[in-house]
């Protein structure tokens, strides 16, 4: 639901780049190039960004 603050595998901080990554991808930039610009070079960290589904807005009304 919420992007993890740190990568589960390596412990690298990834939560701080989520908003910029999301905004740039929604603007039409290539996902791989955005991650390269944000220094997300490890496969485990890239996995978190690529596979994250932001469903928080859909879950909040249920509570």
CNS distance restraints for C-alpha pairs under 8 A (distance, minus, plus):
assign (resid   1 and name CA) (resid  52 and name CA) 7.81 0.50 0.50
assign (resid   1 and name CA) (resid  53 and name CA) 6.70 0.50 0.50
assign (resid   1 and name CA) (resid  54 and name CA) 5.64 0.50 0.50
assign (resid   1 and name CA) (resid  55 and name CA) 5.55 0.50 0.50
assign (resid   1 and name CA) (resid  56 and name CA) 5.45 0.50 0.50
assign (resid   2 and name CA) (resid  54 and name CA) 6.74 0.50 0.50
assign (resid   2 and name CA) (resid  56 and name CA) 6.95 0.50 0.50
assign (resid   3 and name CA) (resid  15 and name CA) 6.10 0.50 0.50
assign (resid   3 and name CA) (resid  18 and name CA) 7.24 0.50 0.50
assign (resid   3 and name CA) (resid  48 and name CA) 7.71 0.50 0.50
assign (resid   3 and name CA) (resid  49 and name CA) 7.91 0.50 0.50
assign (resid   3 and name CA) (resid  52 and name CA) 6.80 0.50 0.50
assign (resid   3 and name CA) (resid  54 and name CA) 7.96 0.50 0.50
assign (resid   4 and name CA) (resid   8 and name CA) 7.91 0.50 0.50
assign (resid   4 and name CA) (resid  14 and name CA) 7.12 0.50 0.50
assign (resid   4 and name CA) (resid  15 and name CA) 5.83 0.50 0.50
assign (resid   5 and name CA) (resid  13 and name CA) 5.95 0.50 0.50
assign (resid   5 and name CA) (resid  14 and name CA) 5.74 0.50 0.50
assign (resid   5 and name CA) (resid  15 and name CA) 4.17 0.50 0.50
assign (resid   5 and name CA) (resid  16 and name CA) 7.30 0.50 0.50
assign (resid   6 and name CA) (resid  11 and name CA) 5.22 0.50 0.50
assign (resid   6 and name CA) (resid  12 and name CA) 5.38 0.50 0.50
assign (resid   6 and name CA) (resid  13 and name CA) 4.35 0.50 0.50
assign (resid   6 and name CA) (resid  14 and name CA) 5.34 0.50 0.50
assign (resid   6 and name CA) (resid  15 and name CA) 6.35 0.50 0.50
assign (resid   7 and name CA) (resid  11 and name CA) 4.75 0.50 0.50
assign (resid   7 and name CA) (resid  12 and name CA) 5.28 0.50 0.50
assign (resid   7 and name CA) (resid  13 and name CA) 6.32 0.50 0.50
assign (resid   7 and name CA) (resid  14 and name CA) 6.26 0.50 0.50
assign (resid   7 and name CA) (resid  44 and name CA) 7.16 0.50 0.50
assign (resid   7 and name CA) (resid  45 and name CA) 5.75 0.50 0.50
assign (resid   7 and name CA) (resid  48 and name CA) 7.29 0.50 0.50
assign (resid   9 and name CA) (resid  44 and name CA) 6.41 0.50 0.50
assign (resid   9 and name CA) (resid  45 and name CA) 7.98 0.50 0.50
assign (resid  10 and name CA) (resid  44 and name CA) 7.39 0.50 0.50
assign (resid  10 and name CA) (resid  45 and name CA) 7.92 0.50 0.50
assign (resid  12 and name CA) (resid  45 and name CA) 7.40 0.50 0.50
assign (resid  14 and name CA) (resid  18 and name CA) 6.87 0.50 0.50
assign (resid  14 and name CA) (resid  45 and name CA) 6.93 0.50 0.50
assign (resid  17 and name CA) (resid  21 and name CA) 6.02 0.50 0.50
assign (resid  17 and name CA) (resid  38 and name CA) 7.03 0.50 0.50
assign (resid  18 and name CA) (resid  22 and name CA) 6.02 0.50 0.50
assign (resid  18 and name CA) (resid  49 and name CA) 7.17 0.50 0.50
assign (resid  19 and name CA) (resid  23 and name CA) 6.08 0.50 0.50
assign (resid  20 and name CA) (resid  24 and name CA) 6.07 0.50 0.50
assign (resid  21 and name CA) (resid  25 and name CA) 6.13 0.50 0.50
assign (resid  21 and name CA) (resid  31 and name CA) 7.99 0.50 0.50
assign (resid  21 and name CA) (resid  34 and name CA) 6.49 0.50 0.50
assign (resid  21 and name CA) (resid  35 and name CA) 7.22 0.50 0.50
assign (resid  21 and name CA) (resid  38 and name CA) 7.90 0.50 0.50
assign (resid  22 and name CA) (resid  26 and name CA) 6.06 0.50 0.50
assign (resid  23 and name CA) (resid  27 and name CA) 6.19 0.50 0.50
assign (resid  24 and name CA) (resid  28 and name CA) 6.65 0.50 0.50
assign (resid  24 and name CA) (resid  29 and name CA) 5.85 0.50 0.50
assign (resid  24 and name CA) (resid  34 and name CA) 7.13 0.50 0.50
assign (resid  25 and name CA) (resid  29 and name CA) 5.00 0.50 0.50
assign (resid  25 and name CA) (resid  30 and name CA) 6.49 0.50 0.50
assign (resid  25 and name CA) (resid  31 and name CA) 6.01 0.50 0.50
assign (resid  25 and name CA) (resid  34 and name CA) 7.44 0.50 0.50
assign (resid  29 and name CA) (resid  33 and name CA) 7.51 0.50 0.50
assign (resid  29 and name CA) (resid  34 and name CA) 6.93 0.50 0.50
assign (resid  30 and name CA) (resid  34 and name CA) 6.29 0.50 0.50
assign (resid  31 and name CA) (resid  35 and name CA) 6.28 0.50 0.50
assign (resid  31 and name CA) (resid  50 and name CA) 7.98 0.50 0.50
assign (resid  32 and name CA) (resid  36 and name CA) 6.21 0.50 0.50
assign (resid  33 and name CA) (resid  37 and name CA) 6.19 0.50 0.50
assign (resid  34 and name CA) (resid  38 and name CA) 6.25 0.50 0.50
assign (resid  35 and name CA) (resid  39 and name CA) 6.21 0.50 0.50
assign (resid  35 and name CA) (resid  40 and name CA) 5.12 0.50 0.50
assign (resid  35 and name CA) (resid  41 and name CA) 7.27 0.50 0.50
assign (resid  35 and name CA) (resid  46 and name CA) 7.14 0.50 0.50
assign (resid  36 and name CA) (resid  40 and name CA) 5.77 0.50 0.50
assign (resid  36 and name CA) (resid  41 and name CA) 6.38 0.50 0.50
assign (resid  40 and name CA) (resid  45 and name CA) 6.35 0.50 0.50
assign (resid  40 and name CA) (resid  46 and name CA) 6.14 0.50 0.50
assign (resid  41 and name CA) (resid  45 and name CA) 7.43 0.50 0.50
assign (resid  41 and name CA) (resid  46 and name CA) 7.06 0.50 0.50
assign (resid  42 and name CA) (resid  46 and name CA) 6.32 0.50 0.50
assign (resid  43 and name CA) (resid  47 and name CA) 6.07 0.50 0.50
assign (resid  44 and name CA) (resid  48 and name CA) 6.75 0.50 0.50
assign (resid  45 and name CA) (resid  49 and name CA) 6.77 0.50 0.50
assign (resid  46 and name CA) (resid  50 and name CA) 6.11 0.50 0.50
assign (resid  47 and name CA) (resid  51 and name CA) 5.89 0.50 0.50
assign (resid  48 and name CA) (resid  52 and name CA) 5.86 0.50 0.50
assign (resid  55 and name CA) (resid  59 and name CA) 6.39 0.50 0.50
assign (resid  56 and name CA) (resid  60 and name CA) 6.13 0.50 0.50
assign (resid  57 and name CA) (resid  61 and name CA) 7.51 0.50 0.50
assign (resid  58 and name CA) (resid  62 and name CA) 7.80 0.50 0.50
assign (resid  59 and name CA) (resid  63 and name CA) 7.38 0.50 0.50
